[in-house]
Amino acid sequence: MSFNVEVIADSSGQWVGNGLFFATEQEANDYANDLFCRWTAVREKRVVTSEEPANYSFAGFRLAAIEKKRGE
């Protein structure tokens, strides 16, 4: 299980994500808050669970890709 950030950034009311999946809910919330501060069009944000493997980490305001091990 991982956590994904989704936002509403226009008047459509549709939630959309960006393919970044985090190992912890805290990382996803921190990234959502950072994104909300940087993108002026974001109207709402939320964190949802996903079955995708975590592919990013977010700590100390730094986003980093998680490298897959060979064979994964």
mmCIF file as Biopython writes it, N, C-alpha, C and O atoms, coordinates in Angstrom:
data_model
#
loop_
_atom_site.group_PDB
_atom_site.id
_atom_site.type_symbol
_atom_site.label_atom_id
_atom_site.label_alt_id
_atom_site.label_comp_id
_atom_site.label_asym_id
_atom_site.label_entity_id
_atom_site.label_seq_id
_atom_site.pdbx_PDB_ins_code
_atom_site.Cartn_x
_atom_site.Cartn_y
_atom_site.Cartn_z
_atom_site.occupancy
_atom_site.B_iso_or_equiv
_atom_site.auth_seq_id
_atom_site.auth_asym_id
_atom_site.pdbx_PDB_model_num
ATOM 1   N N  . MET A ? 1  ? 0.839   -1.178 0.000   1.0 0.0 1  A 1 
ATOM 2   C CA . MET A ? 1  ? 0.000   0.000  0.000   1.0 0.0 1  A 1 
ATOM 3   C C  . MET A ? 1  ? 0.886   1.245  0.000   1.0 0.0 1  A 1 
ATOM 4   O O  . MET A ? 1  ? 1.964   1.259  0.594   1.0 0.0 1  A 1 
ATOM 5   N N  . SER A ? 2  ? 0.417   2.272  -0.668  1.0 0.0 2  A 1 
ATOM 6   C CA . SER A ? 2  ? 1.111   3.551  -0.689  1.0 0.0 2  A 1 
ATOM 7   C C  . SER A ? 2  ? 0.070   4.662  -0.602  1.0 0.0 2  A 1 
ATOM 8   O O  . SER A ? 2  ? -1.128  4.404  -0.490  1.0 0.0 2  A 1 
ATOM 9   N N  . PHE A ? 3  ? 0.549   5.894  -0.655  1.0 0.0 3  A 1 
ATOM 10  C CA . PHE A ? 3  ? -0.328  7.057  -0.531  1.0 0.0 3  A 1 
ATOM 11  C C  . PHE A ? 3  ? -0.056  8.019  -1.678  1.0 0.0 3  A 1 
ATOM 12  O O  . PHE A ? 3  ? 1.097   8.306  -2.002  1.0 0.0 3  A 1 
ATOM 13  N N  . ASN A ? 4  ? -1.129  8.516  -2.290  1.0 0.0 4  A 1 
ATOM 14  C CA . ASN A ? 4  ? -1.055  9.380  -3.453  1.0 0.0 4  A 1 
ATOM 15  C C  . ASN A ? 4  ? -1.765  10.693 -3.149  1.0 0.0 4  A 1 
ATOM 16  O O  . ASN A ? 4  ? -2.789  10.708 -2.466  1.0 0.0 4  A 1 
ATOM 17  N N  . VAL A ? 5  ? -1.224  11.784 -3.653  1.0 0.0 5  A 1 
ATOM 18  C CA . VAL A ? 5  ? -1.841  13.096 -3.498  1.0 0.0 5  A 1 
ATOM 19  C C  . VAL A ? 5  ? -2.720  13.373 -4.715  1.0 0.0 5  A 1 
ATOM 20  O O  . VAL A ? 5  ? -2.298  13.173 -5.853  1.0 0.0 5  A 1 
ATOM 21  N N  . GLU A ? 6  ? -3.930  13.829 -4.469  1.0 0.0 6  A 1 
ATOM 22  C CA . GLU A ? 6  ? -4.832  14.251 -5.531  1.0 0.0 6  A 1 
ATOM 23  C C  . GLU A ? 6  ? -5.273  15.679 -5.253  1.0 0.0 6  A 1 
ATOM 24  O O  . GLU A ? 6  ? -5.424  16.085 -4.101  1.0 0.0 6  A 1 
ATOM 25  N N  . VAL A ? 7  ? -5.476  16.433 -6.328  1.0 0.0 7  A 1 
ATOM 26  C CA . VAL A ? 7  ? -5.902  17.827 -6.196  1.0 0.0 7  A 1 
ATOM 27  C C  . VAL A ? 7  ? -7.033  18.129 -7.165  1.0 0.0 7  A 1 
ATOM 28  O O  . VAL A ? 7  ? -7.210  17.441 -8.170  1.0 0.0 7  A 1 
ATOM 29  N N  . ILE A ? 8  ? -7.786  19.158 -6.849  1.0 0.0 8  A 1 
ATOM 30  C CA . ILE A ? 8  ? -8.711  19.784 -7.789  1.0 0.0 8  A 1 
ATOM 31  C C  . ILE A ? 8  ? -8.063  21.119 -8.132  1.0 0.0 8  A 1 
ATOM 32  O O  . ILE A ? 8  ? -7.850  21.957 -7.256  1.0 0.0 8  A 1 
ATOM 33  N N  . ALA A ? 9  ? -7.748  21.315 -9.422  1.0 0.0 9  A 1 
ATOM 34  C CA . ALA A ? 9  ? -7.028  22.517 -9.822  1.0 0.0 9  A 1 
ATOM 35  C C  . ALA A ? 9  ? -7.768  23.326 -10.882 1.0 0.0 9  A 1 
ATOM 36  O O  . ALA A ? 9  ? -7.180  24.188 -11.533 1.0 0.0 9  A 1 
ATOM 37  N N  . ASP A ? 10 ? -9.054  23.048 -11.052 1.0 0.0 10 A 1 
ATOM 38  C CA . ASP A ? 10 ? -9.849  23.830 -12.006 1.0 0.0 10 A 1 
ATOM 39  C C  . ASP A ? 10 ? -11.314 23.769 -11.575 1.0 0.0 10 A 1 
ATOM 40  O O  . ASP A ? 10 ? -11.622 23.257 -10.499 1.0 0.0 10 A 1 
ATOM 41  N N  . SER A ? 11 ? -12.195 24.277 -12.389 1.0 0.0 11 A 1 
ATOM 42  C CA . SER A ? 11 ? -13.614 24.323 -12.023 1.0 0.0 11 A 1 
ATOM 43  C C  . SER A ? 11 ? -14.363 23.038 -12.347 1.0 0.0 11 A 1 
ATOM 44  O O  . SER A ? 11 ? -15.574 22.977 -12.137 1.0 0.0 11 A 1 
ATOM 45  N N  . SER A ? 12 ? -13.680 21.998 -12.856 1.0 0.0 12 A 1 
ATOM 46  C CA . SER A ? 12 ? -14.344 20.740 -13.208 1.0 0.0 12 A 1 
ATOM 47  C C  . SER A ? 12 ? -14.773 19.948 -11.978 1.0 0.0 12 A 1 
ATOM 48  O O  . SER A ? 12 ? -15.714 19.156 -12.041 1.0 0.0 12 A 1 
ATOM 49  N N  . GLY A ? 13 ? -14.085 20.160 -10.861 1.0 0.0 13 A 1 
ATOM 50  C CA . GLY A ? 13 ? -14.382 19.396 -9.653  1.0 0.0 13 A 1 
ATOM 51  C C  . GLY A ? 13 ? -13.789 18.004 -9.661  1.0 0.0 13 A 1 
ATOM 52  O O  . GLY A ? 13 ? -14.075 17.216 -8.760  1.0 0.0 13 A 1 
ATOM 53  N N  . GLN A ? 14 ? -12.962 17.672 -10.658 1.0 0.0 14 A 1 
ATOM 54  C CA . GLN A ? 14 ? -12.368 16.343 -10.756 1.0 0.0 14 A 1 
ATOM 55  C C  . GLN A ? 14 ? -11.063 16.272 -9.975  1.0 0.0 14 A 1 
ATOM 56  O O  . GLN A ? 14 ? -10.216 17.163 -10.052 1.0 0.0 14 A 1 
ATOM 57  N N  . TRP A ? 15 ? -10.928 15.179 -9.218  1.0 0.0 15 A 1 
ATOM 58  C CA . TRP A ? 15 ? -9.692  14.922 -8.501  1.0 0.0 15 A 1 
ATOM 59  C C  . TRP A ? 15 ? -8.701  14.285 -9.466  1.0 0.0 15 A 1 
ATOM 60  O O  . TRP A ? 15 ? -9.058  13.365 -10.201 1.0 0.0 15 A 1 
ATOM 61  N N  . VAL A ? 16 ? -7.462  14.762 -9.470  1.0 0.0 16 A 1 
ATOM 62  C CA . VAL A ? 16 ? -6.410  14.194 -10.312 1.0 0.0 16 A 1 
ATOM 63  C C  . VAL A ? 16 ? -5.122  14.030 -9.512  1.0 0.0 16 A 1 
ATOM 64  O O  . VAL A ? 16 ? -4.801  14.835 -8.637  1.0 0.0 16 A 1 
ATOM 65  N N  . GLY A ? 17 ? -4.398  12.970 -9.838  1.0 0.0 17 A 1 
ATOM 66  C CA . GLY A ? 17 ? -3.113  12.708 -9.201  1.0 0.0 17 A 1 
ATOM 67  C C  . GLY A ? 17 ? -2.001  12.859 -10.216 1.0 0.0 17 A 1 
ATOM 68  O O  . GLY A ? 17 ? -2.257  13.093 -11.397 1.0 0.0 17 A 1 
ATOM 69  N N  . ASN A ? 18 ? -0.759  12.724 -9.758  1.0 0.0 18 A 1 
ATOM 70  C CA . ASN A ? 18 ? 0.372   12.927 -10.657 1.0 0.0 18 A 1 
ATOM 71  C C  . ASN A ? 18 ? 1.317   11.734 -10.741 1.0 0.0 18 A 1 
ATOM 72  O O  . ASN A ? 18 ? 2.422   11.868 -11.266 1.0 0.0 18 A 1 
ATOM 73  N N  . GLY A ? 19 ? 0.915   10.586 -10.244 1.0 0.0 19 A 1 
ATOM 74  C CA . GLY A ? 19 ? 1.749   9.397  -10.364 1.0 0.0 19 A 1 
ATOM 75  C C  . GLY A ? 19 ? 2.848   9.277  -9.329  1.0 0.0 19 A 1 
ATOM 76  O O  . GLY A ? 19 ? 3.704   8.399  -9.438  1.0 0.0 19 A 1 
ATOM 77  N N  . LEU A ? 20 ? 2.841   10.147 -8.324  1.0 0.0 20 A 1 
ATOM 78  C CA . LEU A ? 20 ? 3.809   10.045 -7.242  1.0 0.0 20 A 1 
ATOM 79  C C  . LEU A ? 20 ? 3.147   9.311  -6.082  1.0 0.0 20 A 1 
ATOM 80  O O  . LEU A ? 20 ? 2.100   9.729  -5.586  1.0 0.0 20 A 1 
ATOM 81  N N  . PHE A ? 21 ? 3.766   8.210  -5.654  1.0 0.0 21 A 1 
ATOM 82  C CA . PHE A ? 21 ? 3.230   7.384  -4.584  1.0 0.0 21 A 1 
ATOM 83  C C  . PHE A ? 21 ? 4.247   7.322  -3.458  1.0 0.0 21 A 1 
ATOM 84  O O  . PHE A ? 21 ? 5.426   7.053  -3.689  1.0 0.0 21 A 1 
ATOM 85  N N  . PHE A ? 22 ? 3.779   7.574  -2.223  1.0 0.0 22 A 1 
ATOM 86  C CA . PHE A ? 22 ? 4.651   7.675  -1.060  1.0 0.0 22 A 1 
ATOM 87  C C  . PHE A ? 22 ? 4.416   6.510  -0.107  1.0 0.0 22 A 1 
ATOM 88  O O  . PHE A ? 22 ? 3.310   5.977  -0.025  1.0 0.0 22 A 1 
ATOM 89  N N  . ALA A ? 23 ? 5.461   6.123  0.609   1.0 0.0 23 A 1 
ATOM 90  C CA . ALA A ? 23 ? 5.386   4.989  1.527   1.0 0.0 23 A 1 
ATOM 91  C C  . ALA A ? 23 ? 4.545   5.290  2.756   1.0 0.0 23 A 1 
ATOM 92  O O  . ALA A ? 23 ? 3.917   4.386  3.307   1.0 0.0 23 A 1 
ATOM 93  N N  . THR A ? 24 ? 4.519   6.544  3.197   1.0 0.0 24 A 1 
ATOM 94  C CA . THR A ? 24 ? 3.771   6.891  4.403   1.0 0.0 24 A 1 
ATOM 95  C C  . THR A ? 24 ? 2.751   7.989  4.128   1.0 0.0 24 A 1 
ATOM 96  O O  . THR A ? 24 ? 2.917   8.809  3.224   1.0 0.0 24 A 1 
ATOM 97  N N  . GLU A ? 25 ? 1.711   7.981  4.918   1.0 0.0 25 A 1 
ATOM 98  C CA . GLU A ? 25 ? 0.687   9.023  4.809   1.0 0.0 25 A 1 
ATOM 99  C C  . GLU A ? 25 ? 1.270   10.390 5.169   1.0 0.0 25 A 1 
ATOM 100 O O  . GLU A ? 25 ? 0.883   11.406 4.593   1.0 0.0 25 A 1 
ATOM 101 N N  . GLN A ? 26 ? 2.195   10.411 6.116   1.0 0.0 26 A 1 
ATOM 102 C CA . GLN A ? 26 ? 2.830   11.669 6.521   1.0 0.0 26 A 1 
ATOM 103 C C  . GLN A ? 26 ? 3.607   12.299 5.369   1.0 0.0 26 A 1 
ATOM 104 O O  . GLN A ? 26 ? 3.505   13.503 5.135   1.0 0.0 26 A 1 
ATOM 105 N N  . GLU A ? 27 ? 4.383   11.490 4.649   1.0 0.0 27 A 1 
ATOM 106 C CA . GLU A ? 27 ? 5.111   12.008 3.489   1.0 0.0 27 A 1 
ATOM 107 C C  . GLU A ? 27 ? 4.145   12.599 2.460   1.0 0.0 27 A 1 
ATOM 108 O O  . GLU A ? 27 ? 4.378   13.683 1.924   1.0 0.0 27 A 1 
ATOM 109 N N  . ALA A ? 28 ? 3.061   11.871 2.193   1.0 0.0 28 A 1 
ATOM 110 C CA . ALA A ? 28 ? 2.079   12.339 1.213   1.0 0.0 28 A 1 
ATOM 111 C C  . ALA A ? 28 ? 1.426   13.639 1.676   1.0 0.0 28 A 1 
ATOM 112 O O  . ALA A ? 28 ? 1.234   14.552 0.873   1.0 0.0 28 A 1 
ATOM 113 N N  . ASN A ? 29 ? 1.086   13.732 2.948   1.0 0.0 29 A 1 
ATOM 114 C CA . ASN A ? 29 ? 0.495   14.969 3.480   1.0 0.0 29 A 1 
ATOM 115 C C  . ASN A ? 29 ? 1.476   16.133 3.392   1.0 0.0 29 A 1 
ATOM 116 O O  . ASN A ? 29 ? 1.094   17.244 3.026   1.0 0.0 29 A 1 
ATOM 117 N N  . ASP A ? 30 ? 2.722   15.883 3.723   1.0 0.0 30 A 1 
ATOM 118 C CA . ASP A ? 30 ? 3.740   16.937 3.637   1.0 0.0 30 A 1 
ATOM 119 C C  . ASP A ? 30 ? 3.893   17.403 2.192   1.0 0.0 30 A 1 
ATOM 120 O O  . ASP A ? 30 ? 3.991   18.602 1.930   1.0 0.0 30 A 1 
ATOM 121 N N  . TYR A ? 31 ? 3.914   16.458 1.257   1.0 0.0 31 A 1 
ATOM 122 C CA . TYR A ? 31 ? 4.028   16.824 -0.157  1.0 0.0 31 A 1 
ATOM 123 C C  . TYR A ? 31 ? 2.779   17.584 -0.614  1.0 0.0 31 A 1 
ATOM 124 O O  . TYR A ? 31 ? 2.886   18.561 -1.355  1.0 0.0 31 A 1 
ATOM 125 N N  . ALA A ? 32 ? 1.603   17.143 -0.178  1.0 0.0 32 A 1 
ATOM 126 C CA . ALA A ? 32 ? 0.354   17.836 -0.544  1.0 0.0 32 A 1 
ATOM 127 C C  . ALA A ? 32 ? 0.377   19.279 -0.058  1.0 0.0 32 A 1 
ATOM 128 O O  . ALA A ? 32 ? -0.014  20.186 -0.794  1.0 0.0 32 A 1 
ATOM 129 N N  . ASN A ? 33 ? 0.824   19.498 1.157   1.0 0.0 33 A 1 
ATOM 130 C CA . ASN A ? 33 ? 0.898   20.860 1.697   1.0 0.0 33 A 1 
ATOM 131 C C  . ASN A ? 33 ? 1.901   21.708 0.930   1.0 0.0 33 A 1 
ATOM 132 O O  . ASN A ? 33 ? 1.651   22.884 0.665   1.0 0.0 33 A 1 
ATOM 133 N N  . ASP A ? 34 ? 3.038   21.115 0.572   1.0 0.0 34 A 1 
ATOM 134 C CA . ASP A ? 34 ? 4.037   21.829 -0.214  1.0 0.0 34 A 1 
ATOM 135 C C  . ASP A ? 34 ? 3.475   22.183 -1.592  1.0 0.0 34 A 1 
ATOM 136 O O  . ASP A ? 34 ? 3.645   23.308 -2.062  1.0 0.0 34 A 1 
ATOM 137 N N  . LEU A ? 35 ? 2.818   21.241 -2.229  1.0 0.0 35 A 1 
ATOM 138 C CA . LEU A ? 35 ? 2.218   21.466 -3.544  1.0 0.0 35 A 1 
ATOM 139 C C  . LEU A ? 35 ? 1.156   22.566 -3.476  1.0 0.0 35 A 1 
ATOM 140 O O  . LEU A ? 35 ? 1.088   23.435 -4.345  1.0 0.0 35 A 1 
ATOM 141 N N  . PHE A ? 36 ? 0.338   22.512 -2.439  1.0 0.0 36 A 1 
ATOM 142 C CA . PHE A ? 36 ? -0.728  23.501 -2.260  1.0 0.0 36 A 1 
ATOM 143 C C  . PHE A ? 36 ? -0.151  24.918 -2.150  1.0 0.0 36 A 1 
ATOM 144 O O  . PHE A ? 36 ? -0.744  25.875 -2.647  1.0 0.0 36 A 1 
ATOM 145 N N  . CYS A ? 37 ? 0.994   25.043 -1.504  1.0 0.0 37 A 1 
ATOM 146 C CA . CYS A ? 37 ? 1.630   26.360 -1.356  1.0 0.0 37 A 1 
ATOM 147 C C  . CYS A ? 37 ? 2.259   26.850 -2.660  1.0 0.0 37 A 1 
ATOM 148 O O  . CYS A ? 37 ? 2.332   28.057 -2.890  1.0 0.0 37 A 1 
ATOM 149 N N  . ARG A ? 38 ? 2.713   25.935 -3.515  1.0 0.0 38 A 1 
ATOM 150 C CA . ARG A ? 38 ? 3.406   26.319 -4.745  1.0 0.0 38 A 1 
ATOM 151 C C  . ARG A ? 38 ? 2.472   26.521 -5.925  1.0 0.0 38 A 1 
ATOM 152 O O  . ARG A ? 38 ? 2.726   27.384 -6.765  1.0 0.0 38 A 1 
ATOM 153 N N  . TRP A ? 39 ? 1.401   25.751 -6.009  1.0 0.0 39 A 1 
ATOM 154 C CA . TRP A ? 39 ? 0.480   25.844 -7.144  1.0 0.0 39 A 1 
ATOM 155 C C  . TRP A ? 39 ? -0.681  26.748 -6.777  1.0 0.0 39 A 1 
ATOM 156 O O  . TRP A ? 39 ? -1.459  26.415 -5.882  1.0 0.0 39 A 1 
ATOM 157 N N  . THR A ? 40 ? -0.812  27.857 -7.429  1.0 0.0 40 A 1 
ATOM 158 C CA . THR A ? 40 ? -1.874  28.799 -7.093  1.0 0.0 40 A 1 
ATOM 159 C C  . THR A ? 40 ? -3.250  28.333 -7.565  1.0 0.0 40 A 1 
ATOM 160 O O  . THR A ? 40 ? -4.264  28.833 -7.078  1.0 0.0 40 A 1 
ATOM 161 N N  . ALA A ? 41 ? -3.306  27.390 -8.499  1.0 0.0 41 A 1 
ATOM 162 C CA . ALA A ? 41 ? -4.593  26.926 -9.040  1.0 0.0 41 A 1 
ATOM 163 C C  . ALA A ? 41 ? -5.255  25.844 -8.191  1.0 0.0 41 A 1 
ATOM 164 O O  . ALA A ? 41 ? -6.429  25.537 -8.397  1.0 0.0 41 A 1 
ATOM 165 N N  . VAL A ? 42 ? -4.526  25.263 -7.242  1.0 0.0 42 A 1 
ATOM 166 C CA . VAL A ? 42 ? -5.089  24.172 -6.440  1.0 0.0 42 A 1 
ATOM 167 C C  . VAL A ? 42 ? -6.208  24.697 -5.554  1.0 0.0 42 A 1 
ATOM 168 O O  . VAL A ? 42 ? -6.013  25.615 -4.758  1.0 0.0 42 A 1 
ATOM 169 N N  . ARG A ? 43 ? -7.377  24.102 -5.704  1.0 0.0 43 A 1 
ATOM 170 C CA . ARG A ? 43 ? -8.539  24.495 -4.903  1.0 0.0 43 A 1 
ATOM 171 C C  . ARG A ? 43 ? -8.703  23.608 -3.674  1.0 0.0 43 A 1 
ATOM 172 O O  . ARG A ? 43 ? -9.043  24.078 -2.588  1.0 0.0 43 A 1 
ATOM 173 N N  . GLU A ? 44 ? -8.453  22.305 -3.872  1.0 0.0 44 A 1 
ATOM 174 C CA . GLU A ? 44 ? -8.553  21.342 -2.773  1.0 0.0 44 A 1 
ATOM 175 C C  . GLU A ? 44 ? -7.477  20.288 -2.941  1.0 0.0 44 A 1 
ATOM 176 O O  . GLU A ? 44 ? -6.985  20.058 -4.046  1.0 0.0 44 A 1 
ATOM 177 N N  . LYS A ? 45 ? -7.111  19.644 -1.828  1.0 0.0 45 A 1 
ATOM 178 C CA . LYS A ? 45 ? -6.117  18.570 -1.864  1.0 0.0 45 A 1 
ATOM 179 C C  . LYS A ? 45 ? -6.574  17.455 -0.935  1.0 0.0 45 A 1 
ATOM 180 O O  . LYS A ? 45 ? -7.303  17.679 0.032   1.0 0.0 45 A 1 
ATOM 181 N N  . ARG A ? 46 ? -6.122  16.240 -1.259  1.0 0.0 46 A 1 
ATOM 182 C CA . ARG A ? 46 ? -6.410  15.104 -0.384  1.0 0.0 46 A 1 
ATOM 183 C C  . ARG A ? 46 ? -5.339  14.039 -0.600  1.0 0.0 46 A 1 
ATOM 184 O O  . ARG A ? 46 ? -4.626  14.048 -1.604  1.0 0.0 46 A 1 
ATOM 185 N N  . VAL A ? 47 ? -5.241  13.133 0.351   1.0 0.0 47 A 1 
ATOM 186 C CA . VAL A ? 47 ? -4.347  11.985 0.256   1.0 0.0 47 A 1 
ATOM 187 C C  . VAL A ? 47 ? -5.215  10.744 0.213   1.0 0.0 47 A 1 
ATOM 188 O O  . VAL A ? 47 ? -6.114  10.575 1.037   1.0 0.0 47 A 1 
ATOM 189 N N  . VAL A ? 48 ? -4.941  9.872  -0.756  1.0 0.0 48 A 1 
ATOM 190 C CA . VAL A ? 48 ? -5.700  8.629  -0.913  1.0 0.0 48 A 1 
ATOM 191 C C  . VAL A ? 48 ? -4.739  7.447  -0.873  1.0 0.0 48 A 1 
ATOM 192 O O  . VAL A ? 48 ? -3.552  7.588  -1.170  1.0 0.0 48 A 1 
ATOM 193 N N  . THR A ? 49 ? -5.262  6.284  -0.504  1.0 0.0 49 A 1 
ATOM 194 C CA . THR A ? 49 ? -4.438  5.079  -0.506  1.0 0.0 49 A 1 
ATOM 195 C C  . THR A ? 49 ? -4.418  4.473  -1.903  1.0 0.0 49 A 1 
ATOM 196 O O  . THR A ? 49 ? -5.321  4.691  -2.711  1.0 0.0 49 A 1 
ATOM 197 N N  . SER A ? 50 ? -3.376  3.714  -2.162  1.0 0.0 50 A 1 
ATOM 198 C CA . SER A ? 50 ? -3.202  3.091  -3.462  1.0 0.0 50 A 1 
ATOM 199 C C  . SER A ? 50 ? -2.532  1.732  -3.298  1.0 0.0 50 A 1 
ATOM 200 O O  . SER A ? 50 ? -1.843  1.483  -2.308  1.0 0.0 50 A 1 
ATOM 201 N N  . GLU A ? 51 ? -2.740  0.870  -4.264  1.0 0.0 51 A 1 
ATOM 202 C CA . GLU A ? 51 ? -2.058  -0.426 -4.283  1.0 0.0 51 A 1 
ATOM 203 C C  . GLU A ? 51 ? -0.729  -0.341 -5.042  1.0 0.0 51 A 1 
ATOM 204 O O  . GLU A ? 51 ? 0.025   -1.314 -5.078  1.0 0.0 51 A 1 
ATOM 205 N N  . GLU A ? 52 ? -0.439  0.813  -5.644  1.0 0.0 52 A 1 
ATOM 206 C CA . GLU A ? 52 ? 0.832   0.995  -6.349  1.0 0.0 52 A 1 
ATOM 207 C C  . GLU A ? 52 ? 1.980   0.994  -5.345  1.0 0.0 52 A 1 
ATOM 208 O O  . GLU A ? 52 ? 1.803   1.427  -4.207  1.0 0.0 52 A 1 
ATOM 209 N N  . PRO A ? 53 ? 3.151   0.515  -5.749  1.0 0.0 53 A 1 
ATOM 210 C CA . PRO A ? 53 ? 4.306   0.598  -4.842  1.0 0.0 53 A 1 
ATOM 211 C C  . PRO A ? 53 ? 4.779   2.043  -4.716  1.0 0.0 53 A 1 
ATOM 212 O O  . PRO A ? 53 ? 4.640   2.837  -5.646  1.0 0.0 53 A 1 
ATOM 213 N N  . ALA A ? 54 ? 5.333   2.369  -3.565  1.0 0.0 54 A 1 
ATOM 214 C CA . ALA A ? 54 ? 5.892   3.710  -3.367  1.0 0.0 54 A 1 
ATOM 215 C C  . ALA A ? 54 ? 7.007   3.935  -4.378  1.0 0.0 54 A 1 
ATOM 216 O O  . ALA A ? 54 ? 7.867   3.074  -4.564  1.0 0.0 54 A 1 
ATOM 217 N N  . ASN A ? 55 ? 6.992   5.096  -5.031  1.0 0.0 55 A 1 
ATOM 218 C CA . ASN A ? 55 ? 8.038   5.403  -6.012  1.0 0.0 55 A 1 
ATOM 219 C C  . ASN A ? 55 ? 8.739   6.734  -5.728  1.0 0.0 55 A 1 
ATOM 220 O O  . ASN A ? 55 ? 9.663   7.119  -6.444  1.0 0.0 55 A 1 
ATOM 221 N N  . TYR A ? 56 ? 8.297   7.426  -4.690  1.0 0.0 56 A 1 
ATOM 222 C CA . TYR A ? 56 ? 8.926   8.691  -4.290  1.0 0.0 56 A 1 
ATOM 223 C C  . TYR A ? 56 ? 8.947   8.811  -2.777  1.0 0.0 56 A 1 
ATOM 224 O O  . TYR A ? 56 ? 8.133   8.211  -2.075  1.0 0.0 56 A 1 
ATOM 225 N N  . SER A ? 57 ? 9.895   9.599  -2.293  1.0 0.0 57 A 1 
ATOM 226 C CA . SER A ? 57 ? 9.920   9.964  -0.880  1.0 0.0 57 A 1 
ATOM 227 C C  . SER A ? 57 ? 9.925   11.489 -0.819  1.0 0.0 57 A 1 
ATOM 228 O O  . SER A ? 57 ? 10.350  12.160 -1.760  1.0 0.0 57 A 1 
ATOM 229 N N  . PHE A ? 58 ? 9.448   12.021 0.300   1.0 0.0 58 A 1 
ATOM 230 C CA . PHE A ? 58 ? 9.433   13.468 0.499   1.0 0.0 58 A 1 
ATOM 231 C C  . PHE A ? 58 ? 9.797   13.747 1.946   1.0 0.0 58 A 1 
ATOM 232 O O  . PHE A ? 58 ? 9.049   13.414 2.866   1.0 0.0 58 A 1 
ATOM 233 N N  . ALA A ? 59 ? 10.958  14.361 2.134   1.0 0.0 59 A 1 
ATOM 234 C CA . ALA A ? 59 ? 11.429  14.693 3.485   1.0 0.0 59 A 1 
ATOM 235 C C  . ALA A ? 59 ? 12.264  15.960 3.404   1.0 0.0 59 A 1 
ATOM 236 O O  . ALA A ? 59 ? 13.053  16.129 2.474   1.0 0.0 59 A 1 
ATOM 237 N N  . GLY A ? 60 ? 12.096  16.837 4.358   1.0 0.0 60 A 1 
ATOM 238 C CA . GLY A ? 60 ? 12.861  18.074 4.384   1.0 0.0 60 A 1 
ATOM 239 C C  . GLY A ? 60 ? 12.644  18.922 3.142   1.0 0.0 60 A 1 
ATOM 240 O O  . GLY A ? 60 ? 13.565  19.573 2.650   1.0 0.0 60 A 1 
ATOM 241 N N  . PHE A ? 61 ? 11.410  18.906 2.641   1.0 0.0 61 A 1 
ATOM 242 C CA . PHE A ? 61 ? 11.038  19.654 1.435   1.0 0.0 61 A 1 
ATOM 243 C C  . PHE A ? 61 ? 11.804  19.196 0.196   1.0 0.0 61 A 1 
ATOM 244 O O  . PHE A ? 61 ? 11.996  19.967 -0.745  1.0 0.0 61 A 1 
ATOM 245 N N  . ARG A ? 62 ? 12.242  17.932 0.203   1.0 0.0 62 A 1 
ATOM 246 C CA . ARG A ? 62 ? 12.959  17.371 -0.942  1.0 0.0 62 A 1 
ATOM 247 C C  . ARG A ? 62 ? 12.217  16.148 -1.459  1.0 0.0 62 A 1 
ATOM 248 O O  . ARG A ? 62 ? 11.926  15.212 -0.714  1.0 0.0 62 A 1 
ATOM 249 N N  . LEU A ? 63 ? 11.922  16.179 -2.733  1.0 0.0 63 A 1 
ATOM 250 C CA . LEU A ? 63 ? 11.273  15.073 -3.416  1.0 0.0 63 A 1 
ATOM 251 C C  . LEU A ? 63 ? 12.353  14.221 -4.059  1.0 0.0 63 A 1 
ATOM 252 O O  . LEU A ? 63 ? 13.227  14.748 -4.747  1.0 0.0 63 A 1 
ATOM 253 N N  . ALA A ? 64 ? 12.307  12.911 -3.844  1.0 0.0 64 A 1 
ATOM 254 C CA . ALA A ? 64 ? 13.326  12.027 -4.411  1.0 0.0 64 A 1 
ATOM 255 C C  . ALA A ? 64 ? 12.681  10.743 -4.917  1.0 0.0 64 A 1 
ATOM 256 O O  . ALA A ? 64 ? 11.840  10.146 -4.246  1.0 0.0 64 A 1 
ATOM 257 N N  . ALA A ? 65 ? 13.091  10.334 -6.107  1.0 0.0 65 A 1 
ATOM 258 C CA . ALA A ? 65 ? 12.608  9.070  -6.673  1.0 0.0 65 A 1 
ATOM 259 C C  . ALA A ? 65 ? 13.225  7.917  -5.892  1.0 0.0 65 A 1 
ATOM 260 O O  . ALA A ? 65 ? 14.381  7.983  -5.473  1.0 0.0 65 A 1 
ATOM 261 N N  . ILE A ? 66 ? 12.448  6.872  -5.706  1.0 0.0 66 A 1 
ATOM 262 C CA . ILE A ? 66 ? 12.947  5.652  -5.076  1.0 0.0 66 A 1 
ATOM 263 C C  . ILE A ? 66 ? 13.379  4.727  -6.200  1.0 0.0 66 A 1 
ATOM 264 O O  . ILE A ? 66 ? 12.580  4.341  -7.054  1.0 0.0 66 A 1 
ATOM 265 N N  . GLU A ? 67 ? 14.643  4.385  -6.184  1.0 0.0 67 A 1 
ATOM 266 C CA . GLU A ? 67 ? 15.161  3.522  -7.237  1.0 0.0 67 A 1 
ATOM 267 C C  . GLU A ? 67 ? 14.719  2.080  -6.988  1.0 0.0 67 A 1 
ATOM 268 O O  . GLU A ? 67 ? 14.802  1.568  -5.871  1.0 0.0 67 A 1 
ATOM 269 N N  . LYS A ? 68 ? 14.249  1.445  -8.058  1.0 0.0 68 A 1 
ATOM 270 C CA . LYS A ? 68 ? 13.848  0.042  -7.958  1.0 0.0 68 A 1 
ATOM 271 C C  . LYS A ? 68 ? 15.086  -0.835 -7.941  1.0 0.0 68 A 1 
ATOM 272 O O  . LYS A ? 68 ? 16.091  -0.553 -8.594  1.0 0.0 68 A 1 
ATOM 273 N N  . LYS A ? 69 ? 14.977  -1.907 -7.172  1.0 0.0 69 A 1 
ATOM 274 C CA . LYS A ? 69 ? 16.069  -2.894 -7.167  1.0 0.0 69 A 1 
ATOM 275 C C  . LYS A ? 69 ? 15.921  -3.765 -8.399  1.0 0.0 69 A 1 
ATOM 276 O O  . LYS A ? 69 ? 14.816  -3.946 -8.911  1.0 0.0 69 A 1 
ATOM 277 N N  . ARG A ? 70 ? 17.005  -4.291 -8.861  1.0 0.0 70 A 1 
ATOM 278 C CA . ARG A ? 70 ? 16.977  -5.164 -10.041 1.0 0.0 70 A 1 
ATOM 279 C C  . ARG A ? 70 ? 16.028  -6.326 -9.817  1.0 0.0 70 A 1 
ATOM 280 O O  . ARG A ? 70 ? 16.031  -6.944 -8.752  1.0 0.0 70 A 1 
ATOM 281 N N  . GLY A ? 71 ? 15.224  -6.621 -10.814 1.0 0.0 71 A 1 
ATOM 282 C CA . GLY A ? 71 ? 14.299  -7.750 -10.722 1.0 0.0 71 A 1 
ATOM 283 C C  . GLY A ? 71 ? 12.925  -7.363 -10.201 1.0 0.0 71 A 1 
ATOM 284 O O  . GLY A ? 71 ? 12.032  -8.210 -10.164 1.0 0.0 71 A 1 
ATOM 285 N N  . GLU A ? 72 ? 12.724  -6.112 -9.798  1.0 0.0 72 A 1 
ATOM 286 C CA . GLU A ? 72 ? 11.416  -5.681 -9.301  1.0 0.0 72 A 1 
ATOM 287 C C  . GLU A ? 72 ? 10.569  -5.197 -10.447 1.0 0.0 72 A 1 
ATOM 288 O O  . GLU A ? 72 ? 9.426   -4.789 -10.241 1.0 0.0 72 A 1 
#
